[in-house]
């Protein structure tokens, strides 16, 4: 890990105020509750495991890392900042490095998962849905995103310098526009542009698809379903923008105007954690799949009528059952 030029010097001591982090832990507790509900529903009911919902549920792995590792580690790091005279600056810097690595992986992992889900959902709407949804197939996107982000943030930490004497831990590496823009590009801009591209492409395909329909009633129903999908895409996009942008905007302003407000920095960092804790709540309400209705037929020609229960056809439009 990277070290400062003077590892034994005393870093800027910031008093630890517990009430700054109280709301963060309350939101984490609520998020853990909705995370358990979402995963329980996904594992318990087979009809919940569709091509439209599996990426969102597997991306909850980043929320698990956020709740179990990143949030406690960040609180611990800030707590040790008030006891720097009893802890060497090198040990504190090592703790800070792990703090920023876990936060970047979890926050950016949610964004890249939403971007990947947007692209894959567009593919499954208009193209083949015959790919077998195995456990490996479902776990692969999470593994690829996690590996990619781990390599990127490790290189970022190794190639930059942390200035703990003037900044809190999560923004101590942003001492130049070059590193801040690189961080903003990787953490927000790339996944946001991918999600935006998916929305634009989906609107284009919807217009072509609805124009080919002859029946006005069918065209209207299909358009309503696609509009619901677009609304959910925009909700995910706006959610991620509101979660990531405030802290990045402040860092840009701090670099350009040379301002430093310690209280604002702590509040914005905690706001980022609180907003990311709400991701399982979003998944719980927007990925709910309706249970398929079993169709019953009556055989009237037999002297003793009986009921034949048939399985739902594999060709049933999946969008009739899902909120996505």
N, C-alpha and C positions, 0 to 999 in steps of 0.2 A: 504493500500500500504506500501511497505517497506520504511524505512527511514534510513538515515545515522546516525552514532554515534553522530555527532555534527550537529544538524539541523540548528543552528543559525550561523554556520561558513560561511565564504564567500567562495563560490565555484570559481574555476578557471575561470576568465573572458576571454572570447574570443571575439574579435571585430567582429561585424556583417558586412560582405561584401556582398552587394546586388548582385553584378555581379556573385557571386558563384551560386546563386539561379535563375538567369535570365533564363538560358537554361532549368532548371528544369520546370519552369512555362510555357515556350514556348512549351516544349514537352507535358506538361499536357494539354495545349489548343488544340494541334493537336490530342492528344489521345481522348479528349472529343468529338471532331468533328467526328472521326471515330467510337467512341462508339455510338453516336446518329445515325449515318448512319447504323451501324450493327443492332441495336435494331429496328430501323424503318423498315428496310428490313425484319427482322424476324417477326415482328408483322403484317406488311402490307400484305405480301405474304404468303399464307397458305402452298405452296409447299416448303417454306424454313424450315418449322418446321418438321424435320425428326429425326429419331433415331440417326443419325450421327452428327447432328449439335446442338441439344437442350442443351447438357451439356456445350458446349463452350459458347453459348449465355447467359445461366443463370450464368455461371462463371464470366460474365462481371459485376455481382453485386459486386465482389471484386474490380474491377476497379472503380466502382462508389464510393465505400468507400475510395479507394486510392486517387481519384481526389477531393472528397468533404470533406474528414476528415483528412486522413493521411498526404497528402502533405501540406495543410494549417497549420495543427497542428505542423508538423516538422519545418516549416519555422518560426512559432510563437515561438516555443521553443528555436530555435537557436537565434532568435531576443532577447528574454528575457535573454539569457545568457550574453549579453553585458550590461545588466542593473541589475545584481544580487544585487548590493548594495541597490537598491530601491525595490527589491522583496526578500522576505524571502526564504531561501534555501529549506524549507519544501514545500512551494508552487511551487517552481521550480521543485523539485523532483516529486511532484504529476503530474505536467504537463509532465515531462519527462516519467513517467510511462505510461501515456495515449498515448504518442507518440510511444513508443516501442511496446505497445500492438496493436495499430492500424496498425503499419507497419508489424508486424509479421503476423497478421490475413490476411492482404491483399496480402502480398508477398507469404506466404505459401499457402493461399487459392487458388491462381492461380496455384501453383504447384500441389496441391492435386486434383484440378479440372481437370488438364491435365492428371494426372495419372488415375483418375476414368474414364475419357472419353476414354483413351486408352484401358482399360480393357473392358468397355462396348461396344466399337466399335468392338473389337475382338469377343465378344459374339454374337453381332447381325450379323456379317458377316457370321458365320458358323452355328448359331443356330437360335432359334425361333425369328421371328419379329412380332409375333401376339399380343404382349403386348400392351394394349391401352395406347397411349401417352396423358394422361390427364395433366391438369395444376399442380395438386398435384404431379404426377409422375415426372414432369419436375423440380419442385421446391425442391423436397426432397433431392437430392444430395447437393445442395447449403446449405440447412438448416443443414444437418448433418455435413458437413465440417466446416461450420461457428461455430457451437456449440462446436465441438471437439477442434478446434484451440483456441477458446475463453477460454475454461477451461484450456488447456495446458499452454498458455502464462500467464494466471493469476497466476497459481501455480508457474511458473518459476519466475515471478516478486516477489511473496511473499517469496519464498525460497532463493533468492539470494540477494546480496547487490550491490547497485549502487555506483560507485566511480566517481561522477561528477567532483571531484577536479582534475582528471588526464585524463578524457576521454570525448568525445562528448556523447550526450545523447543515441544514438542508440547502442553504444558499451560500455556503462559504466558498464554493468553487466558482461562483459566477462573478469574477472580478474583471471580466472583459466582455465586450459585445460578441467576440468570436465564440467563446464558450457558451454564453447565454443563448445566442442564436442557434448554435448546434444543439443545445439541450431542448430549446423550444421546437426545433425542427423534428427531432426524434420523438419527443414526448407527446407533442400535440399536432403539429402541422401535417405530418405524413399520414397518421390515421384519420385525421379530420378530412383531408383531401380525398382519401380513398372512400370514406363514407359519403362525401359530397358527390364524387363520381358515380357511386352506386345509385344515389337518388336520381341524378340526371339521366343515367342510362335506363333506370326503371321507368321514369316518366316517358322517355322516348319509346320504350317497348310497349308500355300500356297504350299509348296513342295508336300504335300500329296494330296491336292486338284487338282493341275495341272497334277500330274501323273495319276490320275484316268480318265482324259479326253481322249477320243479316237481321236477326231479330232485335228489335229495340229493347225489349224486356231483358233478354239475355245480356245485351250490351250494358244496360244500366246496372244489373246485378254484378257483373264482372267488374265494372268500373268502381262500384262502391267497395268491393273487396280490395281492389288494388289501392284505392285511396286510403283505406284503413292501414294497409301495409306502409304506405308513404308517411302517414301520420306517426306511426311507431318508429320508423327510421329517423324522422326529424326529432322525435323525443330523445332517442339515444344520442343523436348528434348534439343537440342543445345541452343535454345533461353533461356530456363529456367536456363541452366548451366551458360551461359554467364551473366545472370542477377544477379544471387545469389553468384556465387563462388568468384569473385574478392574481395569483402569485407571480406568474411570469410577467404580467404587465407591470407589477410593482418593481420587479428586479430591473426591467428595462428602464423604468423611470428613475430608479436609484442610480443606475450607471450613467444616465444622461444628465441628470440634475444634481448628482452627488448629494443625495439626501439619505438619511438613515433614521428610521423610526423603529425602535426596538419593539414597542408594544404592537404596532401595526404588523411587523414581521411575524411575531408569535401568533397573532390572531389569524393572519392569512394562512400560515402553515397549518394551524389547527382547523381552519375552514376547509382546506384541501382534504384533510383526513376525514372530516365530518361528511363532506359531500361524497367522497368515495365510499364511505360506509353505507351510503344509501343505495349502492348498486344492487345488492340482493333484493331490496324492496322493489326496485324497478323490474328485475327479472321475475319476481314472484307474480306481479300483476300483469305483465305484458307477454308472458310465455304460457299462460294458462290455455290448455287444450281441452275442448269439449269432448266428453266421453261419447264414442260412437254408439248410435242407436241400433240395436239388433232388430232386423226386419222380420215380421211374422207373416206367413202366408197360410191361408185356409184352403184345404182341398175339399171342394164341395161335391165332387162326383162320387166319392166313397160313401158307403152307407153309414160308416161311423167316422165323422169328420175328425181330423187330427191336425195338429199344428206342426208345421215344419219350420224349424228355426235355422236360418241360414246365416253364414258369416258375412260381414260387410264386404262388398266388392273391393278388390285391390285397386280398381280404377276410380273409386270415389275421390272427388276433388278434396285434397287435404285442407284447402283453405275454408271449406265449409265447417271444419272442426276446430280450427285454431284462430286465436286472436291476432296472430301475426299476419 
